Amino acid sequence: MSKDGIHRSCAGALLALSLLSPTAHAAGGKETVAVCFEQQDVLPWRTRQGGGLNFALLKMVEQQLDIRFDYQAVPWKRCLAELKSNTVDGAFAVSYKPDRRELGEYPGGQQIDASKRMHIDSYVVVRRKGSKVEWDGKSFHNLDGAIGFQLGYSVGDVLRAQNVEVDEGSQRADELARKLIAGRVAAAAIGGSDANGLMHGPLAPQLEELPIPIIEKPYFLILSHGMVAARPQLAERIWRAIEEARNSAAYRKLEAAEGVRH
């Protein structure tokens, strides 16, 4: 092959890689990483306006690596779909499910590295006030209908493994809680942070949270296959910086103020 042919071939390969990652550089020169998150408040982790511990953590990563995150708040299932299509570089905060490996890359590759998580959270059972539904940590009792959970949430797999009837028709935790109060589901599996918000909100007098979590798991910033292919070194630096920032004294102080597990 001639030199011109080699140059054209190399240029083509570099262009193909660059197209896999949607925003490599922002105007002004800082390397930019486009990330999506669910378009609802999940306290204390995040708000639609960019508040909460997740954003505080990623701000520390930005400062450490001199990069910029371009945040996009969208419905959760759309966020995961955009991750899979390489429309965005990453998504947070995502728990591990084997089939989510099709969507993007977790830190650690085949052996998930939980030390590079953003946070730990749990799913709990919420029932109507006075209901006899129980969860003993292994199975449900006195269940007289479906268990509701939010659309696309990973707890659905745990519930289906219990061979119980499920309802995945709710987008938001408050919507699911109202469905529960109306008697359209027998119980609800809700993220611990969302449940805490409900139990301190206007619907609390009509709800009860059971003490034993359904499951507890780490949540990650996962990066698109295109991002990792095009910028593998940056991907590793981001995950390493998340671990370092999460373990920093400054971030631990923020966690302590919110009363969450490290």
Secondary structure, 3 states (H helix, E strand, C coil): CCHHHHHHHHHHHHHHHHHHCCCCECCCCCEEEEEEEECCCECCCECCCCCCHHHHHHHHHHHHHCEEEEEEEECHHHHHHHHHCCCCCEEEEEECCHHHHHCCECCCCCCCCHHHCCEEEEEEEEEECCCCCEECCCCEECCCCCEEEECCCCHHHHHHHCCCCEEEEECCHHHHHHHHHCCCCCEEEEEHHHHHHHCCCCCHHHEEECCCCCEEEEEEEEECHHHHHHCHHHHHHHHHHHHHHHCCHHHHHHHHHHCCCC
